[in-house]
């Protein structure tokens, strides 16, 4: 390699922009695209240093949005800019809370184009990156915390979690860590191994030498212990060893607010999400109760001992055990759509004006049928009809968003994401991008974008590696 080639490769490697998945074959001339994505030289690609990736699906074409059909949903609010013409290849990177800007997010599929990753459950490395791994400490230079020691102080832990995972943890998160520490101070992450339980996700910040762990990027941490069916609202904190991929995590409707409840999902089975309890203690208490029913006499002794310790700790710290709290019941009344994952979504909704949400153009059963047909189709021709039906539902949901019914796009985005059908993953992201932008939930958008860049069916979705 000549000095000039080596210098070009070094510049590309150190470039902080995201590598374009099309490499030197990228056809985009849009300045906004080149501002966000970096492209290797032809020589780099030939030598194997550039980004290589196979694209299975061509960019879909979107019908002219100005062509409103007779069967479009009834308008609830007149658009501000009816004559606003938007180029299909244009993406406004500085989106604000305007409908016209959000339309660009739907029209730009290039940004959201993803690779079919129908990986096996044991595949923990589906996505190859050309960037070098970096330490956690190097990501925290702007946090104004002490990274010279191997461990973080209690105050620094809260700052780091908020910075790396975009969320703040409730009190029961820290209390549960202290409980596990009281069981096994040397290895609190596996203190509940008799229950097949392990602390994961944001709990890893408490690990010794966490600052020396390596990761591909700060963005990659947003999918740390994020299972295949976990939407941005779901943040895993506890996993259960087993073939079904059972895990527990906090559910937030707004990222700046406290979690509404602790949810659970069996990632190896389906995308159904169940509200387990309001805090992690009562969620695990319920899990232990079910486990005791199936345990043999020898297992019951150890499990009962842990059960008693959990309840004693909760009592000492005045942690309530209510299956259906007032907060959870209040949230249920705000749910505008149950969605395919059954956890439901919450958006601002005015009952008098019926502004904020309208039903999808298809029922849940009709949508499932369409998605099944898309998944089972063996040829592009066989897939054409169900895809056409889905495109129509997407178009009408987008019109609903134009008329300030933002929850419609959020529902469809969640449904497409929960289906797990890889071929509609791009469309799921388009719907979620539009919804999160209009609902002013940019952190959720950032999380789902990161997730879909490395979505995996692995039951060990950790992104950290030890620095040897």
Secondary structure, DSSP 8 states (H G I E B T S, - for coil): --HHHHHHHHHHHH--SEE-TTGGG-----HHHHHHEE---HHHHHTT-S------S-------TT---TTS---SS--S-TT----TT---TT--S-HHHHHHHHH--TTT--------TT--------S--EEHHHHTTTS----SSSS--HHHHHHHHHHHHS----HHHHHHHHHHHHH-STTGGGTTGGGTEEE-GGGGGGSTTGGG-EES-TGGGGGTT--TT--TTEEEEEEE-STT-EEEEEE-SSTTS--SEEEEEETTT----EEEESSHHHHHHHHHHHHHHH--HHHHHHHHHHHHHHHHHHHHTT----SS-HHHHHHHHHEEE--TTSS-EE---BTTTTBS----SS-HHHHHHHHHHHHH--SHHHHHHHHHHHHHHHHHHHHHHHTT-HHHHHHHHHHHHHH--GGGHHHHHHHHHHHHHHTT-HHHHHHHHHHHHS----S-----B---
